[in-house]
Amino acid sequence: MIQSVKKRFIEAEWMKLSDAEIKYSISRPELFRGIVRKDLDGAHLLKPGKKKGVWLVSTASVENYIRSFMPGGFRHIKAPPTRPVAVTK
């Protein structure tokens, strides 16, 4: 059972937001913000006449989003140099 779940994650081009939350440890609101800002490719599947549907997110876009925060990515921010702090007794 666990093996089939892992295999599904590896082969999926699109996944539900709940699956992306688990696989990438990114909160659901952050995933929605990424979709709204066009940082992530998302799709809302809704059957005719229904009010609720399912949100899907592209696996490749989530992985590219994560890479953008790594060194060399355009969202990567270098930490400012730290100054020594004087300790008083």
N, C-alpha and C positions, 0 to 999 in steps of 0.2 A: 504493500500500500504506500509506504513512504517513498519507495523508489519511483513509483509511477507519478507521484506528485512532483518530485524533483525533475523527472523527465519532462513533465508538462511545462514546468518553468523554463527549462532549457530550450525547448522547441517553440515556445509561443512567440509570435510576432506581435500580437496584441494581448493584453491581459486586463482583467478587471482591476479597478482601483484597489480593492481589498487585497488582491494578490500582489500588487505592486507594493503596497504598504508592508506586507510581510517580507517579500523578497529583498527590497531595497531599504527597509527601515526608514521610509519617508512618510510623514504623516499625511493623512487624507487631505486636510486643508492645504498643505504645501503642494500636493499634487494638483489640486484644483487651481491654486494660484498660478502654477506653471502652465496649466492649460489656458487659463484666461490671458496670461501675458504672452502666450504663443511660444513659450520656452519648451513646452511639451506638446506632442501631437495627441489629441484626445478625440473621442467620438462618443456621442450619447445615442444609444440605440433605444428607440421608443416605438412600441407597437401602436398602430392607429387606434385612437379612442382611449388609450391608456394615459394615466397621469405620471406614472413612474416608469422608469426604464433602467438601463444599466450603462455605466460609464466605462469606457475602455481607454487604455493609454498604450501608446506604442512603446514596446520594450527598447528599441533602438534610441528613441528620443529620451527616455529616462536615463539610459546609460550615458548618452552624450551630455545630458544635463549634469550628471554626477561628475563626469570628467572635466567639465568646465570649471569646477571648484578646485581641481587638483593643480599642483604647480605646472605652469605652462598654459593653463586654461584662462580664458578671458575674465572669469569671475574670481580668480585666485587673488587674494589680498595678502600681501606680505605683512607680517606683524611689525609694528614699529619697533626700533631698537629700544631695549630697556635700559634704564639708567640705574646704577646702583642706589640702593636706598640706605640712608644713614640710620643706624640703629641707635637709639638713645636708651640709656638705662635710668 
